[in-house]
Amino acid sequence: MNKITYVTGNWAKIDSARQILEPLGYEIDNIKMETPEIQADDVTDVAKYSAKWACQELNRAVLKNDSGLFVKALNGFPGVYTHYADDTIGEDGLLKLMEGIEDREAYFKESIAYCEPGCEPVVFEGITKGHIAKEKSGKYGWSWDFVFIPEGETKTLGCFPDDERWKFWSLDSYKKLVDYLEKKK
């Protein structure tokens, strides 16, 4: 069985990776460690750099994820600054920025970087489309879950319990990773 270390403390990310990869013969463990996050214009560059750094530090195959919320009317903000925006202005600040704006289209971009020792990272992306609500709602999840409405839905992610909420996220990045790993065998 091939072993991959997911560099994250986020149980939902670990669970997603295990559900997809373990039936295919990949053992997923995890380690929570701080990795450098470069200043970049794209979450893909951040994931790639962090994966290579973690792979070199741990000397084993790793997965590293970076994601961001991109709001069309705000020219992609918060984008790569999603975590910072969450810590500073939060959902209330985002809603204030969106006051009077009708086009509320937004998406989450997830980049998963896979890196093996001595190799360059390979990145796989997934997009979860939706829009920003006009007010916060829900009691499940955290942060942007209370303002992000997935495509085709009328309620925010925060209105769905964990076992339902994760069904709305794109798994494209993991599917692309599986294709890549299977071709390497």
HUUR-V312658 format. One record per helix or strand of 3 or more residues. SS is the DSSP state (a for helix, b for strand). FROM is the first residue (numbers start at 1). LEN is the number of residues. Records with the same first field share a line. If there is no record, write none. Layout:
SS = FROM-LEN / FROM-LEN
//
This chain:
b = 2-6 / 26-6 / 62-10 / 105-11 / 122-11 / 148-3
a = 11-14 / 43-16 / 72-3 / 79-10 / 90-8 / 143-4 / 157-3 / 162-7 / 172-13
//
